Amino acid sequence: MTLKNKNKIILTLTTVLLAACGGGSDKPSAVESDQISNAPRDETPQLESPVHSQCVRDSWVAGTTELCQGVLTYYDYVYDDYGADAGLVSMDPALLNLLNRGGQLGLPTANTPGLLSPAAGDQRYPTGRENTADLVRLSLAIKQNKLIVMAELNTMFNPDDAILGVAIDTNPEGDSGGGNWGEINVSSDGWDQTYFAHHGDPDTNTLSLTAPLPEGEHWRIQAAVAKADGTVMNVAFRGPHEEAKADGGVNQVLPASGNFWEDRQAAELADGDISAFGQMVNVSDLRNGVTQVAEKTTGFHQRVYTSAYPLGEGIAMPAEDGRDGGGLFCGQSFTYLGKYQPYGVYVPEGDHADKPGMMVVMHGCEANHASQINQTNMQRQFGDDLNRILVSPLGRGPYGFYTGPSERDVLDVMEDIEQAYDIDPDRIFASGYSMGGFGALHMATHYPDRFAGMVSWVGHTGDLINKPSVQPLVDELLNTTSEVLLRPVLASILGSIADPQTGTENVIDYLENLRHVPSAHLYAGADELVPIHEALAIAQRLSLTEGVEYYFYLHPVAEHLTLLLFDNWAKEAQLSADWARVLNPSRVSYRFDPRFDYPDLDIIHDKAYWVSNLRARSVNEAFIDLSAPGCNVSDPAFDVGTGLGASPLPWAGSYRLAEGVIPAAPSLTLSGKLENVASATLDLESICLKGMAFYYDIDSDGPAVLELSDGRVLNLVAGKNEGLF
């Protein structure tokens, strides 16, 4: 399905459902009865009416319902279509609850790809029809004394992939009616009429029905989507506080505990009764064109946004390999392909005088967008105590590694939150666990002017054979052994992720970019996945990188998941409490590599602070390091030392922390060096050099052009460049 066809859905939904607001066509409706099936796709009637753009949402809080000009719309969770929980032990559909995960490994009983991101529900689709009963939104309106219902699904390959069922209780105050719905395998209390649509439109992913207007002035509406065999996979009207409680502890293995915001749905479907889920409707609101926006949601919930960069449709399991991945274990790949992408959110409870900050929490390999931020202490220590909205991108799956499409997802999630909330732009933080720690390093080093700080828990450093330097002879021996013997073995297992020349960048080489981004790095001494030599390598590199503020913590008795299991983030939360973004520093150090850009996804790493439009002379790594103290900017003074502690378990650390400033007088100068830089643009206003004569002293390893924001151009040659400009 093309993006053009997919985007027709907004027009189709609004056209059909906003007819109640005036205008429209009098084309004939579908067959009218209490049990309705749409005509085949080529016979489906089309209704026309003016499009009211203010009623179209391209992002929402999942589980909310609202009215817009008389149209009732329920906005669902995405990728939550896993049906009923089968319990801890079940012969059908899975022998053990634990076996419903690991689809990336090809396990036949799995319905999710990651080992640490289970679903509460255990139902599976026929091969090739995954995700085809995943409700995105359901809308209901009255037109010409008829009831119109339209459901948009996340994925539809064939007209008969799914069945939409709708039940209406026309007398919610009474106690009559209800029972099994018949055409789909579910029951509920109170309903007086049921309606079904069996044939949809794969061009718009919609199932719709038209019916005689039910009696009554107050209705309770229920809806569900089932596979073609009648097995219900997804239920509407569940509210914004669905559960996704498979945290870092025992909930990972308990039944009815998942990471996809469908725990309650799975439990109710296990009982075969969805009476708990429904929506009260005043019929007069539909007739009179009432608008009622959903209330703001706090606490832990899911948001959904519409991506401009879909990778396809549905779920790929096993996943589609990414450009920067491949291999058998945690190689980059993408599972969730569609244009609707969910992410986890925690909005602090209570009133806060200041604008909230935002902390991006990137999940680890095998996990997903509910992981870590669904833990109580993470929410309290980073969210409530520090007034930060926590957001966890899905990253297109459990193995995205936060480059390419996964990086695009992080950027889009940040933009969506900034549009939805009044975020303090000077308190935005990058963080992540394991693979997410690599993501935090990648985002902070490649977009340093966007972040106030960074926290990495057991983060991959970019190359599994990164190690600290010992002394030249030993280093040479270790390097030769690693490259000749170890890297080929790792590459066969991990794909290009084991080779920073062809896969994700060796982010440890980009630490200079953190000159104005303080960071915390927490590692485990007994880590079986991110080995101790990676931890020691980044500790050493941080200590040797001039001017970078950091705290490195090593927990000798911890393994890879220990910090997650403890759910105690107090020391790093306290460390980060006062971090704030640096806006216009006098010195910019920025390393970039055009090989890691994705122009088709609008991902170009070409700017930092007052330097932009960076271009390399060759398609290789480049580096710019310029100082311009034209404004009265003071340099930080640092306290360097070591530390010990016992929370949440014993640790030893090293640090370089800012302690005051060193006064510096302004100077109309521009100095530094360029490596493989062909051109750049400098914003002179940010460094107080606009329209000013200044002295320059710049070393470059080749010809380069510096375009100045006041219209001047400084041409550099290979070697030393100096003079008055």
C-alpha positions in Angstrom: 0.0 0.0 0.0 1.5 3.4 -0.9 1.8 6.3 1.4 -0.6 8.2 -0.8 -3.3 5.6 -0.4 -2.6 5.3 3.3 -3.1 9.0 3.8 -6.5 8.8 2.2 -7.7 7.4 5.6 -8.0 10.8 7.2 -10.1 12.2 4.4 -12.2 9.1 4.3 -12.9 9.0 8.0 -13.7 12.7 8.2 -15.8 12.7 5.0 -18.1 9.9 6.2 -18.3 10.7 9.8 -18.6 14.5 9.7 -21.6 14.4 7.5 -23.7 14.9 10.6 -22.2 18.4 10.7 -23.9 19.5 7.5 -23.6 19.1 3.7 -23.0 15.7 2.2 -24.5 13.4 -0.4 -27.6 11.4 -0.5 -26.1 8.3 -2.0 -27.7 5.0 -0.8 -26.5 3.4 2.4 -25.5 -0.2 3.0 -28.0 -2.9 3.8 -29.7 -2.0 7.1 -30.3 -4.6 9.8 -29.3 -5.4 13.3 -26.5 -7.7 11.9 -24.8 -5.8 9.1 -22.0 -6.9 6.8 -20.6 -4.4 4.3 -20.7 -5.1 0.6 -17.5 -6.1 -1.1 -14.9 -3.3 -1.5 -15.9 -2.4 -5.0 -19.5 -2.0 -4.0 -19.0 0.0 -0.8 -20.9 3.2 -1.0 -19.0 6.5 -0.6 -20.5 9.4 1.3 -19.2 12.9 0.7 -19.2 16.0 3.0 -16.9 18.9 3.8 -13.7 18.0 5.6 -13.4 19.6 9.0 -9.6 19.7 9.5 -9.9 20.7 13.1 -11.4 17.3 13.9 -8.5 15.3 12.5 -5.8 14.3 15.0 -2.5 13.0 13.9 -1.4 12.3 17.5 -3.3 11.4 20.6 -3.3 9.9 24.1 -4.3 6.2 23.6 -7.5 5.1 25.1 -9.2 8.5 25.0 -12.6 9.4 23.6 -13.8 12.8 22.4 -16.5 14.6 20.5 -15.8 16.9 17.6 -18.7 18.6 15.9 -21.0 15.8 16.8 -18.6 12.9 15.8 -17.6 10.6 18.6 -14.1 9.2 18.2 -12.2 6.7 20.3 -8.5 6.7 19.8 -7.0 3.3 20.5 -3.6 2.0 21.5 -1.4 0.7 18.7 0.2 -2.8 18.5 -2.0 -3.9 21.3 -3.9 -6.6 19.4 -3.0 -9.8 21.3 -6.4 -11.0 22.4 -7.0 -13.1 25.5 -4.5 -14.2 28.1 -4.2 -18.0 28.1 -2.7 -18.2 31.6 0.7 -19.4 32.8 0.3 -22.8 31.3 -1.9 -23.6 28.3 -1.7 -26.1 25.5 -3.3 -23.6 23.2 -2.0 -21.2 22.0 1.2 -21.6 23.9 2.6 -24.2 26.2 4.0 -21.7 28.6 3.4 -18.0 29.1 7.1 -17.5 28.6 6.9 -18.8 25.0 4.8 -16.0 23.6 7.9 -13.9 23.0 11.1 -14.2 21.0 9.6 -14.0 17.5 12.8 -12.5 16.1 14.4 -15.9 16.9 11.8 -17.7 14.9 10.0 -19.3 17.9 6.7 -20.7 16.5 4.7 -19.9 19.6 5.8 -16.2 19.8 3.5 -13.3 19.1 6.0 -10.6 20.0 9.6 -10.2 18.8 11.6 -9.3 21.9 12.5 -11.5 24.8 12.0 -8.7 27.3 8.8 -7.3 25.8 6.0 -9.8 26.2 2.3 -9.4 25.5 -0.3 -10.1 28.1 -2.5 -11.7 25.5 -1.4 -14.9 23.9 -3.4 -15.1 20.6 -1.6 -15.3 17.3 -2.6 -14.5 13.7 -2.4 -16.8 10.7 1.0 -16.4 9.0 1.1 -13.3 6.8 -1.9 -11.6 8.5 -0.2 -10.3 11.6 -1.7 -7.1 13.1 -4.8 -7.2 10.9 -7.2 -6.8 13.8 -5.5 -3.8 15.4 -7.9 -1.0 16.0 -6.5 2.5 15.5 -9.6 4.6 15.9 -13.4 4.1 15.9 -15.8 6.9 15.0 -19.5 7.2 15.2 -22.0 9.8 13.9 -25.6 10.3 13.0 -26.5 11.3 9.4 -30.0 11.6 8.1 -31.3 9.7 11.0 -28.9 6.8 10.3 -26.1 5.5 12.5 -22.6 5.5 10.8 -19.7 3.7 12.3 -16.2 3.5 10.9 -13.1 1.8 12.3 -9.6 2.4 11.0 -7.2 -0.6 11.5 -3.5 -0.4 11.6 -3.1 -3.1 9.0 -5.3 -4.6 6.3 -4.0 -6.8 3.5 -7.3 -8.3 2.4 -11.0 -7.1 2.6 -11.9 -10.1 4.8 -9.0 -10.0 7.2 -11.0 -8.8 10.2 -14.5 -8.4 11.6 -15.7 -5.2 13.4 -18.4 -5.8 16.0 -20.4 -3.0 17.7 -22.9 -3.4 20.5 -25.2 -0.7 21.8 -27.2 -0.7 25.0 -30.1 1.7 24.3 -31.2 1.7 28.0 -28.0 1.8 30.1 -30.1 2.3 33.3 -31.9 -1.0 32.8 -30.7 -4.5 33.5 -32.0 -6.3 30.4 -30.2 -7.5 27.3 -26.7 -8.7 26.7 -25.1 -12.0 26.2 -22.8 -13.5 23.5 -22.4 -11.3 20.5 -22.7 -14.2 18.1 -20.5 -13.4 15.1 -17.4 -12.7 17.2 -16.5 -14.8 20.2 -17.2 -12.3 23.1 -20.0 -11.5 25.5 -21.1 -8.4 27.5 -24.0 -7.2 29.6 -26.8 -4.9 28.6 -26.6 -4.6 24.9 -29.8 -4.4 22.8 -28.4 -4.4 19.3 -25.2 -5.7 17.7 -23.8 -4.7 14.3 -21.0 -6.3 12.3 -18.8 -5.4 9.3 -17.0 -8.2 7.6 -15.5 -6.6 4.5 -13.1 -3.6 4.6 -11.2 -1.4 2.3 -7.5 -2.2 2.2 -6.7 1.1 0.5 -7.8 3.0 3.6 -7.7 0.2 6.2 -11.3 0.9 7.2 -14.3 -1.2 8.2 -17.6 0.7 8.1 -21.3 0.2 8.6 -24.6 2.1 8.3 -27.6 1.1 10.4 -31.1 2.3 11.4 -30.8 4.7 14.3 -31.2 2.9 17.6 -33.8 4.0 20.1 -33.1 5.9 23.2 -31.5 9.2 24.2 -28.5 7.7 26.0 -26.4 4.8 24.7 -23.6 2.7 26.0 -21.4 1.7 23.1 -19.0 -1.2 23.0 -16.8 -2.3 20.1 -14.2 -5.0 19.3 -12.2 -6.2 16.3 -11.7 -9.9 15.7 -9.8 -12.1 13.3 -11.8 -13.6 10.4 -12.5 -16.7 12.5 -14.2 -14.6 15.2 -11.4 -14.5 17.8 -11.4 -11.1 19.4 -8.0 -9.5 19.3 -8.7 -5.8 20.3 -11.3 -4.1 22.3 -12.3 -0.4 22.2 -13.1 2.1 24.9 -10.5 0.9 27.5 -9.6 4.4 28.8 -6.2 6.0 29.0 -4.9 4.0 31.9 -4.6 0.5 30.4 -1.8 -1.4 32.1 1.6 -2.5 30.8 3.1 -3.8 33.9 5.8 -6.2 32.7 8.6 -4.3 34.5 12.1 -5.4 35.3 10.9 -7.9 38.0 8.6 -10.9 38.3 5.9 -9.3 36.2 8.1 -10.2 33.2 6.9 -13.8 33.5 3.5 -13.6 35.2 0.4 -14.1 33.1 -1.7 -11.0 32.1 1.4 -8.9 32.4 2.8 -7.3 29.2 4.5 -4.3 27.7 1.9 -3.3 25.2 -0.9 -1.6 27.2 -3.3 -4.5 26.9 -3.1 -6.2 30.3 -6.7 -5.5 31.3 -7.9 -6.3 27.8 -6.2 -9.7 28.0 -7.7 -10.5 31.4 -11.2 -9.6 30.4 -11.0 -11.5 27.1 -9.7 -14.5 29.1 -13.1 -14.4 30.9 -14.9 -13.9 27.6 -16.7 -10.8 28.8 -15.8 -7.2 28.0 -18.6 -5.5 30.0 -15.9 -3.4 31.7 -15.2 -1.5 28.5 -17.7 0.9 27.0 -18.6 4.5 26.4 -21.7 6.4 27.5 -23.1 8.7 24.7 -25.8 11.4 24.8 -27.5 11.1 21.5 -28.3 14.8 21.6 -24.6 15.5 21.5 -24.3 13.7 18.2 -27.4 15.5 16.8 -26.3 18.9 18.0 -22.7 18.9 16.8 -21.2 19.1 20.3 -17.4 19.3 20.7 -15.8 17.9 23.9 -12.0 17.4 24.0 -10.5 14.7 26.1 -9.1 15.7 29.4 -5.3 15.9 29.9 -3.9 12.6 31.1 -1.2 12.3 33.8 0.7 9.3 35.1 1.8 6.4 32.9 0.2 6.0 29.5 0.7 5.7 25.8 0.7 8.3 23.1 0.5 7.6 19.3 1.8 9.9 16.5 1.6 9.6 12.7 4.9 9.2 11.1 5.8 10.8 7.8 8.3 8.0 7.2 6.5 4.6 7.3 8.6 1.5 6.4 5.6 -0.5 5.2 2.5 -1.9 6.7 2.0 -4.2 9.7 4.5 -6.2 11.7 7.6 -7.9 10.3 8.5 -10.9 12.4 11.3 -11.9 12.0 12.1 -8.2 11.5 13.5 -6.4 8.4 17.3 -5.9 8.7 18.4 -2.3 9.1 21.3 -0.7 7.2 23.4 -0.7 10.3 22.7 -4.2 11.5 22.0 -7.9 10.8 23.3 -10.9 12.6 21.8 -13.3 15.1 21.7 -11.3 18.3 20.6 -7.7 18.6 21.6 -6.8 15.1 19.7 -3.7 13.9 16.3 -4.6 12.6 12.8 -3.1 12.4 9.6 -4.8 13.4 6.8 -2.2 13.5 6.5 -0.8 10.1 3.4 1.3 9.9 2.7 5.0 9.9 1.2 5.0 13.4 3.9 4.7 16.0 3.3 4.4 19.8 5.5 5.5 22.6 5.4 5.4 26.4 4.8 8.5 28.5 4.9 9.3 32.2 3.5 12.8 33.0 4.3 13.8 36.7 1.4 13.9 39.0 0.5 17.0 41.0 1.0 20.7 40.4 4.4 22.2 39.5 5.2 25.9 39.2 7.8 25.5 36.5 7.5 24.1 33.0 8.3 20.4 32.9 11.4 19.1 31.4 11.6 16.1 29.1 13.7 12.9 29.6 13.9 10.5 26.7 14.4 7.0 28.1 15.5 4.6 25.3 14.9 0.9 25.9 17.4 -1.8 25.6 17.7 -4.7 23.1 14.7 -7.1 23.4 12.6 -4.5 25.3 10.1 -1.9 24.1 8.4 1.5 24.8 6.9 0.5 28.2 10.2 -0.9 29.6 11.9 1.0 32.5 9.4 4.0 32.6 6.7 1.6 33.9 8.8 1.2 37.1 7.7 3.0 40.2 11.0 4.5 41.3 11.9 5.6 37.7 8.6 7.5 37.6 9.1 9.1 41.0 12.8 9.8 41.1 13.1 11.2 37.5 9.5 12.2 36.9 7.7 13.5 40.0 10.8 14.6 42.0 12.5 16.5 39.1 9.3 17.5 37.2 10.2 15.8 34.0 7.9 14.1 31.5 9.4 10.7 30.7 9.1 9.5 27.2 10.1 6.1 25.8 10.2 5.7 22.0 9.4 2.3 20.5 12.2 2.8 18.0 10.4 0.7 15.4 11.1 -2.4 17.5 13.4 -4.1 20.1 16.5 -3.9 17.9 16.5 -0.4 16.3 19.8 0.8 17.9 18.5 4.4 17.5 20.1 5.1 14.1 18.2 5.5 10.9 14.4 4.8 11.2 14.8 4.3 15.0 16.6 7.6 15.3 13.9 9.2 13.3 11.3 7.8 15.7 13.2 9.4 18.7 13.2 12.8 17.0 9.5 12.5 16.1 8.6 11.5 19.6 10.5 14.5 21.0 8.7 16.8 18.6 5.3 15.3 19.4 5.8 15.9 23.1 7.0 19.4 22.6 3.8 20.1 20.6 1.6 18.5 23.2 3.1 20.0 26.3 4.7 23.3 27.2 8.2 21.8 27.7 11.2 23.7 29.1 13.6 23.5 26.1 16.6 24.0 28.4 15.8 20.8 30.4 15.7 18.0 27.8 17.7 14.9 28.6 18.8 11.8 26.8 19.0 8.5 28.6 18.8 4.8 28.0 19.6 1.3 29.1 22.0 -1.1 27.3 21.2 -0.6 23.6 19.3 2.5 24.8 22.5 3.7 26.5 24.1 3.6 23.1 21.1 5.5 21.8 21.6 8.1 24.6 25.2 8.5 23.6 24.4 8.7 19.9 21.6 11.3 20.4 23.6 13.5 22.8 26.8 13.4 20.8 25.1 14.1 17.4 22.5 16.7 18.7 24.4 18.2 21.6 22.7 21.6 21.4 19.3 20.0 22.1 20.2 18.3 25.4 20.9 19.5 29.0 22.5 16.2 29.9 22.7 12.4 29.3 22.5 9.3 31.4 23.6 5.9 30.1 23.0 2.6 32.0 25.3 -0.2 30.9 25.4 1.4 27.5 27.0 -0.2 24.5 30.0 2.0 23.5 29.8 1.4 19.8 32.3 -1.5 19.4 32.3 -4.7 21.4 36.1 -4.7 21.4 36.6 -1.2 22.7 39.1 -1.5 25.5 41.3 0.8 27.6 44.8 1.5 26.5 47.5 -0.1 28.6 50.9 0.6 27.0 51.9 0.7 23.3 53.3 -2.8 22.9 50.4 -4.5 24.7 47.9 -2.4 22.9 49.3 -3.4 19.5 49.2 -7.0 20.4 45.6 -6.8 21.7 44.5 -4.8 18.7 45.9 -7.3 16.2 44.4 -10.3 18.1 41.0 -8.6 18.3 40.9 -7.6 14.6 42.2 -10.9 13.2 40.6 -13.4 15.6 37.7 -11.8 17.5 36.0 -9.4 15.1 35.2 -12.0 12.4 33.5 -14.2 15.0 31.5 -11.4 16.4 30.5 -10.2 12.9 29.1 -13.6 12.1 26.9 -13.4 15.2 26.1 -9.7 15.4 26.3 -8.6 11.8 27.6 -5.1 11.0 26.9 -3.9 14.6 30.2 -5.5 15.4 32.0 -3.3 12.9 31.8 0.5 13.4 33.1 1.0 9.9 30.0 -0.5 8.3 27.4 -0.5 11.2 26.6 2.0 13.9 29.3 4.5 14.7 31.9 3.8 17.4 30.3 6.4 19.6 33.2 6.4 22.1 35.0 8.4 19.4 32.5 11.2 19.6 32.8 12.1 23.3 34.3 15.5 22.4 30.8 16.5 21.2 29.7 16.3 24.9 31.8 19.4 25.8 28.7 21.2 27.0 26.5 18.1 27.8 27.2 16.7 31.3 26.7 12.9 31.5 26.5 10.0 33.9 27.7 6.5 32.9 26.7 3.5 35.0 28.2 0.1 34.4 28.2 -3.4 35.9 31.4 -5.3 36.7 30.0 -8.7 36.0 28.1 -7.7 32.8 27.7 -10.6 30.4 26.5 -8.4 27.5 28.4 -5.2 27.8 31.7 -6.5 29.1 34.0 -4.8 31.6 36.5 -3.7 29.0 33.9 -1.6 27.3 33.1 0.1 30.6 36.8 0.7 31.4 37.4 2.0 27.8 34.7 4.7 28.1 35.9 5.6 31.6 39.4 6.1 30.3 38.3 8.0 27.2 36.2 10.4 29.3 39.1 11.1 31.6 41.3 12.0 28.6 38.7 14.1 26.8 39.4 17.7 27.8 36.5 19.9 29.2 33.8 17.2 29.3 31.8 16.9 32.5 31.0 13.4 33.6 30.5 10.9 36.4 31.4 7.3 35.8 30.1 4.6 38.1 31.2 1.0 38.2 29.2 -1.6 40.2 31.5 -4.6 40.6 28.9 -7.1 41.7 26.2 -6.2 39.2 25.4 -8.0 36.0 23.6 -6.5 32.9 20.0 -6.3 34.3 20.9 -5.7 38.0 20.3 -1.9 37.9 16.9 -2.5 36.2 15.9 -5.0 38.8 16.8 -2.7 41.7 14.7 0.1 40.3 16.8 2.7 42.3 18.0 5.6 40.3 18.6 8.1 43.1 22.2 8.9 42.7 22.1 9.7 39.0 18.8 11.5 39.4 20.3 13.8 42.1 23.4 14.3 39.9 21.3 15.5 37.0 18.9 17.6 39.0 20.4 21.0 38.1 21.7 20.3 34.6 20.6 22.9 32.1 21.2 23.3 28.4 24.1 25.5 27.3 22.8 27.8 24.5 25.8 29.7 23.0 29.1 28.3 24.2 32.3 30.1 23.2 33.8 26.8 22.0 32.2 24.2 19.7 33.7 20.7 19.2 31.8 18.5 16.8 32.7 15.3 15.1 30.5 13.9 12.4 30.5 11.3 9.6 28.2 11.6 6.6 28.2 7.8 6.3 25.8 7.7 9.3 23.3 10.2 7.8 19.9 9.1 6.4 19.0 11.9 3.9 15.8 10.0 2.9 14.7 10.3 6.6 15.8 13.9 6.9 18.6 12.8 9.2 21.7 14.9 8.6 24.2 15.4 11.4 25.6 18.8 10.3 25.1 21.3 13.1 26.0 22.1 16.7 25.2 25.4 18.5 26.4 28.3 16.2 27.9 26.0 13.6 25.7 24.6 10.9 25.6 23.3 7.3 28.7 21.2 7.9 30.0 19.4 4.9 32.9 17.0 4.7 35.4 17.0 1.8 35.3 13.2 1.6 32.7 10.6 2.8 34.5 10.0 6.0 34.7 11.2 9.6 35.2 15.0 9.9 35.9 17.3 12.9 35.5 21.0 13.7 36.8 22.6 16.8 36.3 26.4 17.0 36.5 29.0 19.8 35.0 32.4 19.6 34.9 34.2 22.9 33.3 37.4 21.4 30.7 37.4 24.2 31.6 37.5 27.8 31.4 33.7 28.3 33.2 32.1 31.2 34.8 28.7 31.1 33.8 26.2 33.8 36.3 25.2 36.5 36.4 21.4 37.2 36.8 19.3 40.2 38.4 16.0 39.3 38.4 12.9 41.5 37.1 9.5 42.5 34.1 8.4 44.6 32.7 5.4 46.4 29.1 4.5 47.4 26.7 1.8 48.3 23.4 2.7 46.7 21.7 0.7 45.3 24.7 -1.6 45.7 28.5 -0.9 46.1 30.1 1.2 43.4 33.4 3.0 42.7 33.6 5.9 40.3 35.6 8.7 38.8 34.4 12.2 37.8 35.1 15.6 36.3 32.4 18.0 37.7 31.9 21.7 37.0 32.6 23.7 40.2 32.2 27.4 39.4 33.7 29.3 36.5 37.0 30.8 35.3 36.4 34.5 34.4 37.3 35.3 30.8 37.3 38.6 29.0 35.6 38.8 25.6 37.9 38.7 22.6 37.1 39.3 19.0 38.8 36.2 17.8 38.0 33.0 16.0 40.4 30.1 16.4 40.6 26.3 16.1 41.0 23.5 13.7 39.2 21.7 10.9 39.7 18.1 9.8 38.1 16.9 6.5 35.7 19.9 6.6 34.8 21.4 3.3 32.4 24.1 4.5 30.3 25.4 7.4 28.1 28.3 8.3 28.8 30.3 11.4 26.1 32.3 13.2 28.0 35.4 14.2 25.3 36.9 16.3 25.5 34.1 18.8 29.2 34.7 19.4 29.0 38.6 19.3 31.0 38.9 16.0 28.2 40.0 13.7 29.5 42.9 11.6 32.7 43.0 13.6 36.3 42.8 12.4 38.0 39.8 14.1 41.3 38.0 14.2 41.2 34.4 13.0 43.8 31.6 13.6 42.6 28.3 12.1 44.4 25.2 11.1 42.8 23.1 8.4 44.0 19.9 6.7 42.5 21.0 3.4 40.7 23.9 1.6 37.5 25.0 3.4 34.9 27.7 3.2 33.3 29.3 6.2 30.1 31.2 5.4 29.4 33.9 7.9 25.8 34.8 8.8 26.5 38.5 8.1 27.2 37.7 4.4 31.0 37.5 4.6 32.9 34.4 3.4 36.2 33.2 4.9 38.2 31.0 2.5 40.7 28.7 4.1 43.6 26.8 2.6 45.4 23.7 3.8 47.6 24.5 6.7 47.6 27.5 9.0 45.2 30.4 8.3 45.5 33.7 10.2 44.8 37.3 9.8 42.3 40.1 10.4 39.0 39.7 8.7 
